[in-house]
């Protein structure tokens, strides 16, 4: 499992603390963790490309978009959370207790996995300063995938986040699937929500 501390981090992955002016953007010269070699190939309709056993508390919930070529995924929604279908590239919006929220997006991409991941990482959090940030490569049924975790400096205080991203081919094009979780730093329930939402999820290729 590969780890990468990105710019905005002082020396040493163990510290993972950003300086006052740290921009918190990835260094393109660094290797991108979680990348596997994949080739476009014909996949029979409605192929179950990944079918992990969801663990822990939560309920299995389908996340899909109107694009007929997009992958359909099934995630574990934490107990006590509500989920609502989205529109466009947003498959689901989720609302949890104590100010926590999450979104699931499934969007087409012309980028290779490493480029798509770097672009997503660079835009994460917008202009908010990254107090710490860690990227982990995650084995995922032969797909390129990463787990991004860290803390942003929000206007009302620190915001803890976790993102699970994956690059998935579906016969006609590639898609970037992203599950984004955030909440006030140290809020009760964040760890269990992260465990449910960031685990491997089921994938069906249409």
C-alpha positions in Angstrom: 0.0 0.0 0.0 1.7 3.2 -1.2 1.7 6.4 0.8 2.5 9.9 -0.4 2.8 13.1 1.6 2.0 16.1 -0.7 3.3 19.7 -0.7 1.9 21.8 2.1 3.5 19.3 4.5 6.6 20.0 6.4 9.5 17.5 6.4 8.4 14.0 7.5 5.2 12.2 6.8 4.8 11.5 10.5 4.3 15.2 11.2 2.0 16.0 8.3 1.7 19.6 9.4 1.4 22.6 7.0 3.2 25.9 7.4 1.2 29.2 7.5 1.7 29.8 3.7 1.6 26.2 2.6 -0.4 25.9 -0.7 -1.1 22.2 -0.2 -1.0 21.2 -3.9 0.5 18.0 -5.2 4.0 17.9 -6.7 3.7 16.5 -10.3 7.2 15.1 -10.0 6.2 12.8 -7.2 5.0 9.3 -8.0 1.2 8.9 -7.9 0.2 6.1 -5.5 -2.7 3.7 -6.3 -2.1 3.5 -10.0 -2.5 0.2 -11.9 -2.1 -0.5 -15.6 -5.5 -0.9 -17.3 -6.4 -1.2 -21.0 -9.7 -0.4 -22.7 -11.4 -3.7 -23.4 -14.8 -5.0 -24.2 -16.8 -5.8 -21.1 -20.2 -7.6 -21.3 -23.2 -5.6 -20.3 -24.1 -5.5 -16.6 -20.8 -7.1 -15.6 -20.2 -7.0 -11.8 -16.6 -5.8 -11.9 -16.2 -5.6 -8.2 -18.3 -7.2 -5.4 -16.6 -6.7 -2.0 -18.4 -7.6 1.2 -19.4 -4.4 2.9 -18.3 -4.4 6.5 -19.3 -2.6 9.7 -22.6 -0.8 10.3 -24.5 0.9 7.5 -26.9 0.0 4.7 -26.0 -0.8 1.1 -27.2 2.0 -1.2 -27.0 2.3 -5.0 -25.3 5.4 -6.4 -25.8 6.1 -10.1 -26.1 8.9 -12.6 -28.3 9.4 -15.7 -25.4 8.8 -18.1 -26.1 5.3 -19.5 -22.4 4.5 -20.0 -21.5 5.4 -16.4 -20.6 2.7 -13.8 -23.2 2.0 -11.1 -21.8 1.6 -7.6 -23.1 0.4 -4.3 -21.8 2.0 -1.1 -22.4 1.6 2.6 -24.3 4.6 4.0 -23.6 5.0 7.7 -26.5 4.3 10.2 -28.3 7.6 11.1 -27.5 9.2 7.7 -29.9 10.1 5.0 -29.2 9.9 1.2 -30.8 11.7 -1.7 -30.2 11.1 -5.4 -28.4 14.0 -7.0 -28.3 15.4 -10.6 -25.7 15.6 -13.3 -22.4 14.0 -12.2 -23.7 13.9 -8.5 -25.0 10.5 -7.8 -25.9 10.9 -4.1 -25.8 13.6 -1.5 -25.6 12.4 2.1 -26.4 14.1 5.4 -25.2 12.9 8.7 -25.3 14.0 12.3 -23.1 16.7 13.9 -22.6 18.7 10.7 -21.2 15.8 8.7 -22.0 15.4 5.0 -20.9 13.4 2.0 -21.3 13.4 -1.8 -20.8 10.7 -4.5 -19.9 11.8 -8.0 -19.4 9.8 -11.1 -18.0 11.9 -14.0 -16.5 11.0 -17.4 -12.8 11.9 -17.8 -10.4 12.0 -20.7 -7.5 11.9 -18.3 -5.3 8.9 -17.5 -5.6 7.7 -13.9 -2.5 9.5 -12.6 -3.5 12.8 -14.3 -7.1 12.5 -13.2 -6.1 11.9 -9.6 -3.6 14.8 -9.5 -6.3 17.1 -10.9 -8.8 16.0 -8.3 -6.3 16.3 -5.5 -5.2 19.8 -6.6 -8.8 21.1 -6.5 -9.8 19.5 -3.2 -10.8 22.1 -0.7 -10.6 25.0 -3.1 -8.7 27.9 -1.5 -8.8 26.5 2.0 -5.4 25.9 3.6 -4.5 22.3 4.2 -3.4 21.7 7.8 -2.4 18.1 6.9 -2.9 15.9 3.9 -2.2 12.2 3.1 -2.7 10.2 0.0 -2.8 6.4 0.2 -3.0 4.0 -2.8 -5.7 1.4 -2.2 -6.0 -2.0 -4.0 -9.4 -2.1 -5.6 -10.4 -5.0 -8.0 -7.8 -4.0 -10.6 -8.9 -0.4 -10.8 -6.6 2.6 -9.9 -7.8 4.0 -6.6 -6.7 6.3 -3.8 -7.8 7.3 -0.3 -7.2 11.0 0.5 -7.4 12.2 4.1 -6.6 15.4 6.0 -7.8 18.6 7.6 -8.7 21.9 6.0 -8.8 25.4 7.7 -12.4 26.5 7.3 -13.8 29.9 8.1 -15.4 28.5 11.2 -12.7 26.1 12.2 -10.8 23.0 11.0 -12.7 20.6 8.7 -11.8 17.0 8.6 -12.2 15.2 5.3 -11.8 11.8 3.6 -12.1 11.1 -0.2 -12.1 7.7 -2.0 -11.5 8.1 -5.7 -11.3 5.4 -8.4 -10.7 5.5 -12.2 -13.1 3.1 -14.0 -13.3 2.1 -17.7 -16.8 1.2 -19.0 -16.5 0.0 -22.7 -16.9 3.5 -24.1 -15.0 5.9 -21.8 -13.3 6.3 -18.4 -15.0 7.7 -15.3 -13.7 9.2 -12.1 -15.7 8.0 -9.2 -15.4 10.1 -6.0 -16.9 9.7 -2.5 -16.2 12.8 -0.4 -16.8 13.0 3.3 -16.3 16.0 5.6 -17.2 17.3 9.0 -16.0 19.5 11.8 -12.6 18.3 13.1 -12.9 15.8 16.0 -16.7 15.5 15.6 -18.1 12.4 17.2 -19.0 9.7 14.6 -16.5 10.8 11.9 -14.3 7.8 12.3 -17.2 5.3 11.9 -18.6 7.2 9.0 -15.2 7.2 7.3 -14.9 3.5 7.8 -18.3 2.9 6.2 -17.9 5.3 3.2 -14.3 4.8 2.4 -14.3 1.0 2.1 -14.2 -0.8 -1.3 -17.6 -0.6 -3.0 -19.4 -2.7 -5.6 -19.1 -1.8 -9.3 -21.4 -2.7 -12.2 -20.3 -1.9 -15.7 -23.5 -1.2 -17.9 
